[in-house]
Amino acid sequence: MLYEKGDLWMSFSNKYNHIENDPSYKGLNVNKGVESLPSVNPDASRFLKRKRSKLTVEQYVEGILKGDVTILSRAVTMVESNKAEHQEIAQKIIEACLPHAGNSIRIGITGVPGAGKSTFIEALGLHIINGGRKLAVLAIDPSSERSMGSILGDKTRMEKLSAEKNAYIRPSPSAGSLGGVARKTRETIILCEAAGFDTIFIETVGVGQSETAVHSMVDFFLLLMLAGAGDELQGIKRGIMEMADAIAINKADGQNIDKAKMAQAEYRNALHLFPPSRSGWSPKVEIISSLYNKGVAEIWDMIMEYMDLTKGNGFFAANRREQAKYWMYETINEHLKNNFYQHPGIKEELAAYEQKVLNDQISSFMAARDLLNKYFDKL
């Protein structure tokens, strides 16, 4: 039987899905085909990055004061940006938020690589959030030399903490400029405090210059150590230990407990050799296990004890005033440096002088002096 008419073909096609499935065709069975998919995903628009509307300074400030973390994140991005127009907006936001800031406990946390800083921060963070506090974690991350983005990725390393509604985690890629990141971290503290976060953790990448910068913006400085880390780090340890208000020896669990107790005694003896601190506080050494949540609550109790002491004897307020003065001079130095390199006249001269130095036509010091003289002449 042949079906030559289009309408007859369609009637069979609709009834049997395919004409060969008609009972008159013996021994044939054709399955229903799959509809061809569109060449463009109809849901693709959902995945496209939507252009966000620009906010005014007033809208930024209003959102921050309401505790809107999305707007807070956008404001922090403005603070971290190197664009002049973004910096202008950021400074206005900070100025408006300043009267609402300052009502937090700022805690610096550092330690040798592998000391378990992220695990400790998550354990301590969950403890204080359960106690009714709001926590912001600001981490100075090392940067990828290729992409200039954060390497460590704190949100992925603090999975439970990042899921808490009263926690805010913000890594800041250093991009090779620690001083700039330190200043921007201090400005981010102001925004977080204005957003209602009453506890601020500032985590550093490890040992190095970042500790000095962080120490100058926190109320309490905690050093995480490991038992049996070796004597090769003693020179680094000494410089940081002089700044530490407390030392916590982490990973004190399993077979490592005896080593941790031995390290605790050694560090206590070492701390006695340092001159007394201006705060009137005697630094303590505790052993903890962040993984098993042992000793973490005691660290927070110790921090509260320190706060009561320093607020009572006036050191807390005096230290914050000293820090504000320090950052005034740091900001002046950074702005002078940026203005020098961004000056149109200097930009033109810089490459020529650089080539002269490379060709041994002029010394580095003479080139620097000439460029500075030209800069001040052009002002």
N, C-alpha and C positions, 0 to 999 in steps of 0.2 A: 504494500500500500504506500503510495506516495502522497505527500502533502505539499502542494505547490503554492497555495494561497498563504499570504502572510498572516491573516487573521486566524486561519486554521492552525498554522504552526504555533502561534502564540497561545491558543487555547490549550493545546497539548502541553506546551512548555509550562504553562501555569499550573496545569493539573498534575503533571508527572515530574516536574522540575527539569526534565530533559526529554526530548521526543523519543530517544532510544529506549526509554523506560516504559513506553506504551506496551500493553500486553501483546500487541500484534507482533512485536519484535521478540523473537525467542532467543534465549541465551544471552541477552544483553542487559547490563545493569550499569548505569552511569550515575555516579554520586553527584550531589549538588556541589557546584563550584563555590569558591570563596570570592566575595565581592572585592573588586580592586580597591586598594586603599588610595586616599588622596595623596598627591605628591608633597603637599605641605601639611604638617601636623596642625589640625584645627585648634589644638590647645597650646600651640607654641607661644602665643602671646602672653600666657601666664608665666612663662619662664624668662621672657625678655626683661631686661633691667628697666624698670620704669624710671623716668626722669623725675626726681623729687622736686617739689616746689621749693623755692627759696624762702627761708624764714627771716623775719626781721629780728633785730636784737631783742625787742620786747617779747616776741614770741619764743625766742630761745630762753630768755630769762624766766618767763611765765611757765614754760614746760619744765625747766630744771627745778624750779621751786615747788612744782607739783609732784616731783619725783618721777617724771617720765624718762625712763632710761633710754628710749629711742632718741629723744631730743638731746639728752645728756651726751650720748655717743656722738651725735652729729656736732655738738659743741666742742667735744674733745678733739674730733677730727679737725675742726677749725683751728684749735690751739696748736695741733701738731703740724699743720700745713705751713709751708715756707712761703706761700704766696702773700704778697703785701696786702691785697684786699681781704684775704682771709684773716691775716693777723690783726688788721684794723677792727674787724668785726669781733674777733676773739677777745681783744683787750677791752672792748666795750662790754662784752658779756661778763668778763671777769670782774670788771669794776662794779657792775650792777649786782653781782653775786657776792662780792666781798663782805657786805654787812651781814649776810646770812651764813658766813663761813666761820670756822674756828672752833666749832663745838664738837670736835671729835677727838678720839685717841689715835695718834699716828704712830704706827709701829713699823720699824724697818726690820726686815728678815734677810739674812745673808748666810752664806756657808760655802764650803768647798763643793765643787761639782760632784754630784752623786750622794750628797748628804741627805737627800730626801726632802728638799724644801717644798715642793709641790704637794707631796703627801702630807707633810706637816701642816701646811696652810689649809688644805682641805679639811683635815681633822679638827684643827683649832677653829676654823671658820664655821663649820657645822655646829661645833659646841657653842660658840657665842651667838649664832643665829637662833639656836634653840633656846637661848637665854633671853631672846627678845631684841637683839641688836641688829642693826643693818650694816653690812660689810661691803666695802669696795676694795678690790685687790688690784693694785697697779704694779705691773711687772715690767722692769726694764729689760727687754729681750735683746740678745745679740741679733745682728742683722745678717741676712744672706748677702754676700758680696755681689751676687748676680742680680737678684730681684729687689734687694734692699728691704725685704719683708721679714717679719718675725720668723725665727727658726724654731723656738721652743713650743709655741702654740699652747698657752696656758689653759685655754678653755677645754682642750681635749685632754689635758693632763689632770684637770680638776672636774671630772664629769659630774659628780654628785653636787659639788658646790655650785657649779655653773647653772644647775637646774633649779636652784633655790631662788624664789622671787625676791628675797631680801639680800641677795648677793649680786655684785656687779664686778666682772673681771675684765680688765683692759690691759693687754700687753702693749708696750710702746717700743717699736723697733728702733735701735740706737742709730742705725744708718751711719756709723762711724763718727758720730758727733755726740759724745757723752754729755758735754756741758749743756748743749741745746736740749737734749732729752731730759736732763735733770731739771732744767728750768721749766720745761713744759709739763713735767710730772708734778712739780710744785703747783703750777697753775691748775692742773687737773684735780689736784687735791681740793682746791677751793671750790671747783664746780661740784665735786662729789659731796662735799660737806653741805653746800647749798641745797643739794638734792635730797638731803636728809640722811646721808650715811654717817653714822656716829662712830664707826671704826674704820680706819684706813690701814691696810697692809701695803707696804712697798717692798717688793721682792727684787733682789738684784741677781744678776746672772751668775755670780760666783765671787771669786776673789779678784781684787784689782782696784782701780781708781773709783769705780762706781760706789764703793762703800763710803768713801769720804763724802761724796755728793749726797747720798741717801741719808747719812748720819746728820747732815745739816738741815734736814727737813722733817725729822721725826722726833717724837717724844721719848720713845723707848727703842733701843737697838738690840736685837737678838741675834746671836751667832749660833748657827747649827754646825755641829762637828760630828765626826765619826771616830770611833775607837780604833786605834792602830792605823791611823792615816799615814804614819811615817814621819821621820824628822826632816824630810826634804821641804816640808811646807812651814817649818818653824819661823822663818823670816817673815813670811806672809801672815802667819797666825799672830805674831806678836803685834803687828800694826793694827790688826782688826780687834784683837783682844783688848787693846787699850781703849777702844771705842765702845766695846760691848757692855751693856747693862746686865746681860745674862748670857750664859752659854748652855745650850741644850745638846747633850750627846744623844744623837738619834740612832735608831736601829738597835736599841738595847733589848734584844729578844733572842730566844733560842740559846745557842752556844756563845753568843756575843755578850751576854750579860756581865760576865766576870771581867772581860776586857773593858766594857763600858764603865764599870765601877772603878777600875784601876785608872782609866783616863780621867774620870771625875775627880779623883784624889789629886792627880797630877795637875789638872787645870786649876783646882782650888789653891794649891800651893803656889802656882805661877801667878795667880791674881793677887796674892798677898804681896808680891814684889812690886806691884804697880803703885804709884802714888794715889792717895784717896781722891775720889771724884768730887767735883764741885756740887753735885746734887745731894751729897750726904748719904748716898745709897752704896751699899757694899754689893758688888756684882756676885750673883749666885751661879752655881753649876748644878744642873739637874740632868738626870738620865731619863730618856723617853723612848717610846716605840710608837711612832705615828701610825704604822701599819695596824697595830693591835690596839691603838687608842689608849695606851698606858702613859700616864704622866702628862697628858696634854691639858687636861682640866687644871692641873696644878700649875702649869705655865701661865694660864690665864689668871689664876688667883695671885700669882707672883706679880704679874703686870699690874693688876689692880692695887696691890700693896705698894708698888712703886709709885703709882699715880697719887695715891693718898698721901704718901710721904712728900713728894715733890710739890704737890699743890699746897700742902700744909706749910712747907718751909719757904715757899715763894720761888723755888727754882724753876718750876714748870712755866710760869709766866715770863720770868727773866730769860729763860732759854729761847722761848718763842720770839721775844723781842730781838735777841741776838741773831737768830736765824733770819728774821725779816731784814735786818741791817745787812747781813751777809749777802742775801739774795738781791738786795738793791745794787750792791757793787758788782755782783756777778752779772746782773742784767745790763748794767752800764757797759761793762767790758764786752759783753756779747754784741750789744747794739753798735758799739764803736767798730768792732771787727766786721760786722755785717755791712755797715755803712761804707767802710773802707773798700771792701771787695765789690760792692754793688755800685760804687760811684762810676759814672760813665767815663770820666777822664782817666781814672785808674785802670779800668778794664782795658782801655786802649793801650796804655803804657805797660801793663803787666806782662803781656806776652813778649814784648820787645826786651824788657829787662831780664825776663826768664831766659831768653836765648843768649843774652850777653853773659849771664852767669854760667850757662852751659858751655859757652865758648871760651871761658876763662878771660873774658874781656873786662870783667868787673867782679869784685868780691861780693859775696852774699850780703855782707853787712852794709857795704856801700850802696848796693841796689835797694835794700830795705830802707836805708836812710833817705835816699833820693825820692823813692816812691812816697814815703810819709811826708816829706817836705812838699812834694807836688800836691798831695792830698790836702794838706792844711792851707796851702796857697790857693787852692780852688774853692775852699769853703767860703 
